[in-house]
Amino acid sequence: MAGNSQRRGRRVASKASAPKGSGGKNRDSLAGRGRTLPADERPWHKAYSGTEKLPQRTAWKQEKERRAAAEEGRAPKIGQPGSKDTTWGKGGGRGTANAKPARGKQPAGRSGPRVAPGRKSNPAKDSPELLVGRNPVLEALRTQVPATALYTALGIDMDDRVKEIVRTAADRGIAILEVSRAELDRMTGGVLHQGVGLQVPPFAYEPFEDLVAAALEQPAPLLVALDGVTDPRNLGAVIRSAAAFGAQGVFVPERRAAGITATAWRTSAGAAARVPVAQVTNLTRSLKACQDAGFMVVGLDADGETDLYDLEAAVGPLVVVVGSEGRGLSRLVGQTCDLTVSIPMISEVESLNASVAAAVTLAEVARRRAVEG
């Protein structure tokens, strides 16, 4: 027996060689991806010049470039939105309806913006949200969360929760649609849904200027601002406390902060339908606008200079600013506040949860106003 020619499991076929031509073994992985879109056709790039609605992130990048260019005395390096047709419609020039699409191209007849192959487009912020799971869906229906449709999987096990979900949705006039489990999997992106999904429409935010104006019409104006609170459950709890203690509105930043989702709706126990909520582009600028309108801006801080029980400004027009769950108030927001307030605690606990701190503060403000009134 020569060498290992008779060993068991020996290779009898030759190794596969790399594909011929440029690219070698990685050439096949590039097939079908199409060309890379130029900067002025990418919806996420500051040079975007397409005809589709400008994404908020892109608008923010362009505005940032405009300010930088103005400070440096140069022309801004941004696109001209609306100057280049980037849709898949007639203006896109993608051939006839019967034409076979080229590799990496989207077929004719499609609508919407062109997105570079291989990159997923983020869903619009104003698109409906799908709340899934039997307990979350049931709680949402019980707390009167607005909904447009209820999706149930074909052949779902009709336990007590599902029966109540279907009955409550029918009583509220919500459309009930039966879909296959595979379709529900696709709609939820593979998230565990337990056979039910509730479609919640996007929340209608109040314009910030209207929020401030409406508060000033009240005898005791009171607003709540959230600085970087990212947990929608905390947002919902703050809204619930704001409704309980007489605040006229809540405003939050558009970026790096939680918005009104189905989770926030559910946590607020329906208070989100009674308390106006506004989104602002720049929280610091909005707080300064409140100061100009006559509000005293108070930030909650564990190391605050004023004890909550000594807050004499509570009886006047007031904005209570609640910091994020981890880092508290940001530097610029803290500097903008007229004063910072700490909540006295007996134990060694370092700080309270954001929503709990907001509830304690609003309760003390309401108590002091009742005594003074």
GUFI-692863 format. One record per residue (C-alpha): residue number from 1; x, y, z. Coordinates in steps of 0.5 Angstrom, whole numbers, plus 500, padded with zeros to 3 digits. Layout:
N
<kelo: NUM; xx: X; yy: Y; zz: Z>;
...
***
This chain:
373
<kelo: 1; xx: 500; yy: 500; zz: 500>;
<kelo: 2; xx: 503; yy: 506; zz: 498>;
<kelo: 3; xx: 502; yy: 512; zz: 502>;
<kelo: 4; xx: 495; yy: 514; zz: 504>;
<kelo: 5; xx: 492; yy: 512; zz: 497>;
<kelo: 6; xx: 488; yy: 507; zz: 500>;
<kelo: 7; xx: 485; yy: 511; zz: 507>;
<kelo: 8; xx: 478; yy: 511; zz: 508>;
<kelo: 9; xx: 474; yy: 518; zz: 506>;
<kelo: 10; xx: 480; yy: 520; zz: 502>;
<kelo: 11; xx: 478; yy: 525; zz: 497>;
<kelo: 12; xx: 477; yy: 522; zz: 490>;
<kelo: 13; xx: 474; yy: 529; zz: 486>;
<kelo: 14; xx: 479; yy: 535; zz: 485>;
<kelo: 15; xx: 478; yy: 541; zz: 488>;
<kelo: 16; xx: 473; yy: 546; zz: 485>;
<kelo: 17; xx: 477; yy: 552; zz: 482>;
<kelo: 18; xx: 476; yy: 559; zz: 483>;
<kelo: 19; xx: 471; yy: 562; zz: 477>;
<kelo: 20; xx: 475; yy: 564; zz: 471>;
<kelo: 21; xx: 476; yy: 572; zz: 469>;
<kelo: 22; xx: 476; yy: 578; zz: 474>;
<kelo: 23; xx: 474; yy: 578; zz: 481>;
<kelo: 24; xx: 476; yy: 570; zz: 482>;
<kelo: 25; xx: 472; yy: 567; zz: 487>;
<kelo: 26; xx: 469; yy: 573; zz: 490>;
<kelo: 27; xx: 466; yy: 575; zz: 483>;
<kelo: 28; xx: 459; yy: 571; zz: 483>;
<kelo: 29; xx: 458; yy: 574; zz: 490>;
<kelo: 30; xx: 457; yy: 581; zz: 486>;
<kelo: 31; xx: 452; yy: 578; zz: 481>;
<kelo: 32; xx: 445; yy: 581; zz: 480>;
<kelo: 33; xx: 447; yy: 587; zz: 485>;
<kelo: 34; xx: 447; yy: 592; zz: 479>;
<kelo: 35; xx: 450; yy: 599; zz: 479>;
<kelo: 36; xx: 452; yy: 603; zz: 486>;
<kelo: 37; xx: 447; yy: 609; zz: 486>;
<kelo: 38; xx: 450; yy: 616; zz: 485>;
<kelo: 39; xx: 450; yy: 621; zz: 491>;
<kelo: 40; xx: 444; yy: 625; zz: 488>;
<kelo: 41; xx: 440; yy: 619; zz: 488>;
<kelo: 42; xx: 441; yy: 616; zz: 495>;
<kelo: 43; xx: 435; yy: 618; zz: 500>;
<kelo: 44; xx: 440; yy: 618; zz: 506>;
<kelo: 45; xx: 445; yy: 622; zz: 503>;
<kelo: 46; xx: 446; yy: 630; zz: 504>;
<kelo: 47; xx: 447; yy: 631; zz: 496>;
<kelo: 48; xx: 440; yy: 627; zz: 495>;
<kelo: 49; xx: 436; yy: 631; zz: 489>;
<kelo: 50; xx: 431; yy: 626; zz: 488>;
<kelo: 51; xx: 423; yy: 628; zz: 487>;
<kelo: 52; xx: 421; yy: 623; zz: 493>;
<kelo: 53; xx: 419; yy: 626; zz: 499>;
<kelo: 54; xx: 426; yy: 628; zz: 503>;
<kelo: 55; xx: 427; yy: 624; zz: 509>;
<kelo: 56; xx: 428; yy: 627; zz: 516>;
<kelo: 57; xx: 435; yy: 625; zz: 516>;
<kelo: 58; xx: 437; yy: 628; zz: 510>;
<kelo: 59; xx: 434; yy: 634; zz: 511>;
<kelo: 60; xx: 437; yy: 635; zz: 518>;
<kelo: 61; xx: 444; yy: 633; zz: 514>;
<kelo: 62; xx: 443; yy: 639; zz: 509>;
<kelo: 63; xx: 441; yy: 644; zz: 514>;
<kelo: 64; xx: 447; yy: 642; zz: 518>;
<kelo: 65; xx: 451; yy: 643; zz: 512>;
<kelo: 66; xx: 448; yy: 650; zz: 510>;
<kelo: 67; xx: 449; yy: 653; zz: 517>;
<kelo: 68; xx: 457; yy: 650; zz: 516>;
<kelo: 69; xx: 457; yy: 654; zz: 510>;
<kelo: 70; xx: 454; yy: 660; zz: 512>;
<kelo: 71; xx: 459; yy: 660; zz: 518>;
<kelo: 72; xx: 465; yy: 659; zz: 513>;
<kelo: 73; xx: 463; yy: 664; zz: 508>;
<kelo: 74; xx: 462; yy: 658; zz: 502>;
<kelo: 75; xx: 457; yy: 655; zz: 498>;
<kelo: 76; xx: 453; yy: 649; zz: 501>;
<kelo: 77; xx: 455; yy: 642; zz: 498>;
<kelo: 78; xx: 448; yy: 639; zz: 498>;
<kelo: 79; xx: 443; yy: 637; zz: 493>;
<kelo: 80; xx: 437; yy: 640; zz: 490>;
<kelo: 81; xx: 431; yy: 636; zz: 492>;
<kelo: 82; xx: 426; yy: 636; zz: 486>;
<kelo: 83; xx: 431; yy: 637; zz: 481>;
<kelo: 84; xx: 432; yy: 630; zz: 479>;
<kelo: 85; xx: 427; yy: 624; zz: 478>;
<kelo: 86; xx: 429; yy: 618; zz: 482>;
<kelo: 87; xx: 422; yy: 615; zz: 482>;
<kelo: 88; xx: 420; yy: 608; zz: 478>;
<kelo: 89; xx: 414; yy: 611; zz: 475>;
<kelo: 90; xx: 414; yy: 614; zz: 468>;
<kelo: 91; xx: 419; yy: 619; zz: 469>;
<kelo: 92; xx: 424; yy: 614; zz: 471>;
<kelo: 93; xx: 425; yy: 611; zz: 464>;
<kelo: 94; xx: 425; yy: 604; zz: 466>;
<kelo: 95; xx: 422; yy: 601; zz: 459>;
<kelo: 96; xx: 415; yy: 598; zz: 457>;
<kelo: 97; xx: 411; yy: 594; zz: 462>;
<kelo: 98; xx: 413; yy: 588; zz: 458>;
<kelo: 99; xx: 420; yy: 589; zz: 458>;
<kelo: 100; xx: 424; yy: 584; zz: 462>;
<kelo: 101; xx: 428; yy: 588; zz: 467>;
<kelo: 102; xx: 436; yy: 588; zz: 467>;
<kelo: 103; xx: 440; yy: 584; zz: 472>;
<kelo: 104; xx: 440; yy: 589; zz: 479>;
<kelo: 105; xx: 434; yy: 593; zz: 476>;
<kelo: 106; xx: 427; yy: 594; zz: 479>;
<kelo: 107; xx: 421; yy: 592; zz: 474>;
<kelo: 108; xx: 417; yy: 597; zz: 470>;
<kelo: 109; xx: 411; yy: 599; zz: 473>;
<kelo: 110; xx: 413; yy: 600; zz: 480>;
<kelo: 111; xx: 413; yy: 606; zz: 484>;
<kelo: 112; xx: 417; yy: 610; zz: 490>;
<kelo: 113; xx: 424; yy: 612; zz: 490>;
<kelo: 114; xx: 430; yy: 608; zz: 488>;
<kelo: 115; xx: 434; yy: 605; zz: 493>;
<kelo: 116; xx: 441; yy: 602; zz: 492>;
<kelo: 117; xx: 441; yy: 594; zz: 491>;
<kelo: 118; xx: 443; yy: 591; zz: 497>;
<kelo: 119; xx: 441; yy: 596; zz: 502>;
<kelo: 120; xx: 434; yy: 596; zz: 506>;
<kelo: 121; xx: 430; yy: 602; zz: 506>;
<kelo: 122; xx: 428; yy: 604; zz: 513>;
<kelo: 123; xx: 420; yy: 605; zz: 514>;
<kelo: 124; xx: 417; yy: 611; zz: 514>;
<kelo: 125; xx: 416; yy: 614; zz: 521>;
<kelo: 126; xx: 409; yy: 616; zz: 519>;
<kelo: 127; xx: 407; yy: 609; zz: 517>;
<kelo: 128; xx: 402; yy: 604; zz: 521>;
<kelo: 129; xx: 405; yy: 600; zz: 527>;
<kelo: 130; xx: 404; yy: 593; zz: 528>;
<kelo: 131; xx: 403; yy: 591; zz: 535>;
<kelo: 132; xx: 403; yy: 583; zz: 536>;
<kelo: 133; xx: 402; yy: 578; zz: 542>;
<kelo: 134; xx: 396; yy: 576; zz: 545>;
<kelo: 135; xx: 397; yy: 580; zz: 552>;
<kelo: 136; xx: 400; yy: 586; zz: 548>;
<kelo: 137; xx: 394; yy: 587; zz: 543>;
<kelo: 138; xx: 389; yy: 585; zz: 549>;
<kelo: 139; xx: 391; yy: 591; zz: 553>;
<kelo: 140; xx: 392; yy: 596; zz: 547>;
<kelo: 141; xx: 384; yy: 594; zz: 546>;
<kelo: 142; xx: 382; yy: 595; zz: 553>;
<kelo: 143; xx: 386; yy: 602; zz: 554>;
<kelo: 144; xx: 382; yy: 604; zz: 547>;
<kelo: 145; xx: 389; yy: 605; zz: 543>;
<kelo: 146; xx: 387; yy: 607; zz: 536>;
<kelo: 147; xx: 387; yy: 601; zz: 531>;
<kelo: 148; xx: 385; yy: 600; zz: 524>;
<kelo: 149; xx: 386; yy: 593; zz: 523>;
<kelo: 150; xx: 386; yy: 586; zz: 527>;
<kelo: 151; xx: 390; yy: 581; zz: 523>;
<kelo: 152; xx: 389; yy: 574; zz: 526>;
<kelo: 153; xx: 392; yy: 567; zz: 523>;
<kelo: 154; xx: 388; yy: 562; zz: 520>;
<kelo: 155; xx: 387; yy: 556; zz: 525>;
<kelo: 156; xx: 389; yy: 560; zz: 531>;
<kelo: 157; xx: 387; yy: 557; zz: 537>;
<kelo: 158; xx: 381; yy: 561; zz: 540>;
<kelo: 159; xx: 383; yy: 561; zz: 547>;
<kelo: 160; xx: 379; yy: 566; zz: 552>;
<kelo: 161; xx: 384; yy: 572; zz: 550>;
<kelo: 162; xx: 383; yy: 571; zz: 543>;
<kelo: 163; xx: 376; yy: 571; zz: 544>;
<kelo: 164; xx: 376; yy: 577; zz: 548>;
<kelo: 165; xx: 381; yy: 581; zz: 542>;
<kelo: 166; xx: 376; yy: 579; zz: 537>;
<kelo: 167; xx: 370; yy: 581; zz: 541>;
<kelo: 168; xx: 373; yy: 588; zz: 543>;
<kelo: 169; xx: 375; yy: 589; zz: 536>;
<kelo: 170; xx: 368; yy: 588; zz: 533>;
<kelo: 171; xx: 365; yy: 592; zz: 538>;
<kelo: 172; xx: 370; yy: 598; zz: 536>;
<kelo: 173; xx: 368; yy: 597; zz: 529>;
<kelo: 174; xx: 376; yy: 595; zz: 527>;
<kelo: 175; xx: 377; yy: 591; zz: 521>;
<kelo: 176; xx: 378; yy: 584; zz: 522>;
<kelo: 177; xx: 382; yy: 580; zz: 517>;
<kelo: 178; xx: 384; yy: 573; zz: 517>;
<kelo: 179; xx: 391; yy: 572; zz: 514>;
<kelo: 180; xx: 396; yy: 566; zz: 513>;
<kelo: 181; xx: 401; yy: 565; zz: 519>;
<kelo: 182; xx: 406; yy: 565; zz: 513>;
<kelo: 183; xx: 404; yy: 572; zz: 511>;
<kelo: 184; xx: 403; yy: 574; zz: 519>;
<kelo: 185; xx: 410; yy: 572; zz: 519>;
<kelo: 186; xx: 412; yy: 576; zz: 514>;
<kelo: 187; xx: 408; yy: 582; zz: 516>;
<kelo: 188; xx: 412; yy: 582; zz: 523>;
<kelo: 189; xx: 419; yy: 581; zz: 520>;
<kelo: 190; xx: 419; yy: 574; zz: 524>;
<kelo: 191; xx: 417; yy: 577; zz: 531>;
<kelo: 192; xx: 413; yy: 572; zz: 535>;
<kelo: 193; xx: 406; yy: 574; zz: 534>;
<kelo: 194; xx: 402; yy: 568; zz: 537>;
<kelo: 195; xx: 397; yy: 569; zz: 531>;
<kelo: 196; xx: 395; yy: 576; zz: 532>;
<kelo: 197; xx: 397; yy: 583; zz: 530>;
<kelo: 198; xx: 394; yy: 590; zz: 531>;
<kelo: 199; xx: 395; yy: 595; zz: 526>;
<kelo: 200; xx: 396; yy: 602; zz: 530>;
<kelo: 201; xx: 396; yy: 608; zz: 526>;
<kelo: 202; xx: 401; yy: 614; zz: 526>;
<kelo: 203; xx: 400; yy: 618; zz: 532>;
<kelo: 204; xx: 398; yy: 626; zz: 530>;
<kelo: 205; xx: 403; yy: 630; zz: 534>;
<kelo: 206; xx: 401; yy: 637; zz: 536>;
<kelo: 207; xx: 405; yy: 643; zz: 533>;
<kelo: 208; xx: 409; yy: 646; zz: 539>;
<kelo: 209; xx: 407; yy: 653; zz: 538>;
<kelo: 210; xx: 400; yy: 651; zz: 539>;
<kelo: 211; xx: 402; yy: 647; zz: 545>;
<kelo: 212; xx: 405; yy: 653; zz: 548>;
<kelo: 213; xx: 399; yy: 658; zz: 546>;
<kelo: 214; xx: 394; yy: 653; zz: 549>;
<kelo: 215; xx: 398; yy: 652; zz: 556>;
<kelo: 216; xx: 398; yy: 660; zz: 557>;
<kelo: 217; xx: 391; yy: 660; zz: 556>;
<kelo: 218; xx: 390; yy: 656; zz: 562>;
<kelo: 219; xx: 390; yy: 659; zz: 569>;
<kelo: 220; xx: 396; yy: 655; zz: 571>;
<kelo: 221; xx: 401; yy: 653; zz: 565>;
<kelo: 222; xx: 405; yy: 647; zz: 566>;
<kelo: 223; xx: 408; yy: 643; zz: 561>;
<kelo: 224; xx: 413; yy: 637; zz: 561>;
<kelo: 225; xx: 419; yy: 636; zz: 557>;
<kelo: 226; xx: 423; yy: 630; zz: 556>;
<kelo: 227; xx: 430; yy: 630; zz: 554>;
<kelo: 228; xx: 433; yy: 624; zz: 551>;
<kelo: 229; xx: 428; yy: 619; zz: 554>;
<kelo: 230; xx: 428; yy: 613; zz: 549>;
<kelo: 231; xx: 424; yy: 608; zz: 553>;
<kelo: 232; xx: 416; yy: 608; zz: 550>;
<kelo: 233; xx: 414; yy: 605; zz: 557>;
<kelo: 234; xx: 417; yy: 611; zz: 560>;
<kelo: 235; xx: 414; yy: 616; zz: 555>;
<kelo: 236; xx: 407; yy: 613; zz: 556>;
<kelo: 237; xx: 408; yy: 613; zz: 564>;
<kelo: 238; xx: 410; yy: 621; zz: 564>;
<kelo: 239; xx: 404; yy: 622; zz: 559>;
<kelo: 240; xx: 399; yy: 619; zz: 564>;
<kelo: 241; xx: 402; yy: 623; zz: 570>;
<kelo: 242; xx: 402; yy: 629; zz: 566>;
<kelo: 243; xx: 394; yy: 628; zz: 565>;
<kelo: 244; xx: 393; yy: 626; zz: 572>;
<kelo: 245; xx: 397; yy: 632; zz: 575>;
<kelo: 246; xx: 394; yy: 637; zz: 570>;
<kelo: 247; xx: 399; yy: 639; zz: 565>;
<kelo: 248; xx: 397; yy: 642; zz: 559>;
<kelo: 249; xx: 402; yy: 638; zz: 554>;
<kelo: 250; xx: 408; yy: 634; zz: 553>;
<kelo: 251; xx: 414; yy: 635; zz: 548>;
<kelo: 252; xx: 420; yy: 631; zz: 546>;
<kelo: 253; xx: 425; yy: 631; zz: 541>;
<kelo: 254; xx: 425; yy: 628; zz: 534>;
<kelo: 255; xx: 431; yy: 625; zz: 534>;
<kelo: 256; xx: 434; yy: 620; zz: 539>;
<kelo: 257; xx: 428; yy: 619; zz: 543>;
<kelo: 258; xx: 422; yy: 615; zz: 544>;
<kelo: 259; xx: 416; yy: 617; zz: 540>;
<kelo: 260; xx: 408; yy: 615; zz: 541>;
<kelo: 261; xx: 408; yy: 608; zz: 539>;
<kelo: 262; xx: 403; yy: 603; zz: 541>;
<kelo: 263; xx: 407; yy: 601; zz: 547>;
<kelo: 264; xx: 407; yy: 608; zz: 549>;
<kelo: 265; xx: 399; yy: 609; zz: 548>;
<kelo: 266; xx: 398; yy: 602; zz: 552>;
<kelo: 267; xx: 403; yy: 605; zz: 558>;
<kelo: 268; xx: 399; yy: 611; zz: 558>;
<kelo: 269; xx: 392; yy: 608; zz: 559>;
<kelo: 270; xx: 389; yy: 612; zz: 554>;
<kelo: 271; xx: 392; yy: 619; zz: 557>;
<kelo: 272; xx: 395; yy: 620; zz: 550>;
<kelo: 273; xx: 389; yy: 621; zz: 547>;
<kelo: 274; xx: 387; yy: 627; zz: 552>;
<kelo: 275; xx: 394; yy: 630; zz: 553>;
<kelo: 276; xx: 397; yy: 634; zz: 547>;
<kelo: 277; xx: 404; yy: 631; zz: 545>;
<kelo: 278; xx: 409; yy: 635; zz: 540>;
<kelo: 279; xx: 415; yy: 633; zz: 537>;
<kelo: 280; xx: 421; yy: 639; zz: 537>;
<kelo: 281; xx: 427; yy: 639; zz: 532>;
<kelo: 282; xx: 431; yy: 642; zz: 538>;
<kelo: 283; xx: 430; yy: 641; zz: 545>;
<kelo: 284; xx: 434; yy: 647; zz: 547>;
<kelo: 285; xx: 431; yy: 652; zz: 542>;
<kelo: 286; xx: 424; yy: 650; zz: 544>;
<kelo: 287; xx: 426; yy: 651; zz: 552>;
<kelo: 288; xx: 428; yy: 658; zz: 550>;
<kelo: 289; xx: 422; yy: 659; zz: 547>;
<kelo: 290; xx: 418; yy: 657; zz: 553>;
<kelo: 291; xx: 423; yy: 662; zz: 557>;
<kelo: 292; xx: 421; yy: 668; zz: 552>;
<kelo: 293; xx: 414; yy: 666; zz: 553>;
<kelo: 294; xx: 414; yy: 667; zz: 560>;
<kelo: 295; xx: 415; yy: 660; zz: 563>;
<kelo: 296; xx: 420; yy: 658; zz: 568>;
<kelo: 297; xx: 424; yy: 652; zz: 566>;
<kelo: 298; xx: 426; yy: 647; zz: 571>;
<kelo: 299; xx: 430; yy: 641; zz: 570>;
<kelo: 300; xx: 430; yy: 634; zz: 575>;
<kelo: 301; xx: 437; yy: 633; zz: 577>;
<kelo: 302; xx: 440; yy: 628; zz: 583>;
<kelo: 303; xx: 445; yy: 634; zz: 584>;
<kelo: 304; xx: 440; yy: 639; zz: 583>;
<kelo: 305; xx: 441; yy: 646; zz: 587>;
<kelo: 306; xx: 434; yy: 647; zz: 589>;
<kelo: 307; xx: 430; yy: 642; zz: 594>;
<kelo: 308; xx: 423; yy: 640; zz: 590>;
<kelo: 309; xx: 420; yy: 642; zz: 597>;
<kelo: 310; xx: 423; yy: 649; zz: 596>;
<kelo: 311; xx: 421; yy: 650; zz: 589>;
<kelo: 312; xx: 417; yy: 656; zz: 590>;
<kelo: 313; xx: 416; yy: 657; zz: 582>;
<kelo: 314; xx: 412; yy: 651; zz: 582>;
<kelo: 315; xx: 406; yy: 656; zz: 582>;
<kelo: 316; xx: 407; yy: 660; zz: 576>;
<kelo: 317; xx: 408; yy: 658; zz: 569>;
<kelo: 318; xx: 413; yy: 652; zz: 569>;
<kelo: 319; xx: 416; yy: 647; zz: 564>;
<kelo: 320; xx: 419; yy: 641; zz: 568>;
<kelo: 321; xx: 424; yy: 637; zz: 564>;
<kelo: 322; xx: 426; yy: 630; zz: 565>;
<kelo: 323; xx: 432; yy: 627; zz: 563>;
<kelo: 324; xx: 434; yy: 620; zz: 560>;
<kelo: 325; xx: 434; yy: 614; zz: 563>;
<kelo: 326; xx: 442; yy: 613; zz: 564>;
<kelo: 327; xx: 445; yy: 620; zz: 563>;
<kelo: 328; xx: 440; yy: 625; zz: 566>;
<kelo: 329; xx: 440; yy: 632; zz: 563>;
<kelo: 330; xx: 444; yy: 633; zz: 557>;
<kelo: 331; xx: 449; yy: 639; zz: 558>;
<kelo: 332; xx: 446; yy: 644; zz: 553>;
<kelo: 333; xx: 439; yy: 642; zz: 556>;
<kelo: 334; xx: 442; yy: 643; zz: 563>;
<kelo: 335; xx: 445; yy: 650; zz: 562>;
<kelo: 336; xx: 439; yy: 652; zz: 559>;
<kelo: 337; xx: 434; yy: 651; zz: 565>;
<kelo: 338; xx: 433; yy: 656; zz: 570>;
<kelo: 339; xx: 434; yy: 652; zz: 575>;
<kelo: 340; xx: 435; yy: 644; zz: 577>;
<kelo: 341; xx: 431; yy: 641; zz: 582>;
<kelo: 342; xx: 433; yy: 635; zz: 586>;
<kelo: 343; xx: 428; yy: 630; zz: 589>;
<kelo: 344; xx: 430; yy: 629; zz: 597>;
<kelo: 345; xx: 430; yy: 621; zz: 598>;
<kelo: 346; xx: 432; yy: 618; zz: 605>;
<kelo: 347; xx: 435; yy: 611; zz: 603>;
<kelo: 348; xx: 442; yy: 610; zz: 599>;
<kelo: 349; xx: 438; yy: 610; zz: 592>;
<kelo: 350; xx: 442; yy: 614; zz: 587>;
<kelo: 351; xx: 436; yy: 616; zz: 583>;
<kelo: 352; xx: 429; yy: 615; zz: 581>;
<kelo: 353; xx: 426; yy: 612; zz: 574>;
<kelo: 354; xx: 425; yy: 618; zz: 569>;
<kelo: 355; xx: 417; yy: 616; zz: 569>;
<kelo: 356; xx: 417; yy: 616; zz: 577>;
<kelo: 357; xx: 421; yy: 622; zz: 578>;
<kelo: 358; xx: 416; yy: 626; zz: 573>;
<kelo: 359; xx: 410; yy: 623; zz: 577>;
<kelo: 360; xx: 413; yy: 625; zz: 584>;
<kelo: 361; xx: 415; yy: 632; zz: 581>;
<kelo: 362; xx: 408; yy: 633; zz: 578>;
<kelo: 363; xx: 405; yy: 631; zz: 584>;
<kelo: 364; xx: 409; yy: 636; zz: 589>;
<kelo: 365; xx: 407; yy: 642; zz: 584>;
<kelo: 366; xx: 400; yy: 640; zz: 584>;
<kelo: 367; xx: 400; yy: 640; zz: 591>;
<kelo: 368; xx: 403; yy: 647; zz: 592>;
<kelo: 369; xx: 398; yy: 650; zz: 587>;
<kelo: 370; xx: 392; yy: 647; zz: 591>;
<kelo: 371; xx: 395; yy: 650; zz: 597>;
<kelo: 372; xx: 397; yy: 657; zz: 594>;
<kelo: 373; xx: 390; yy: 657; zz: 590>;
***
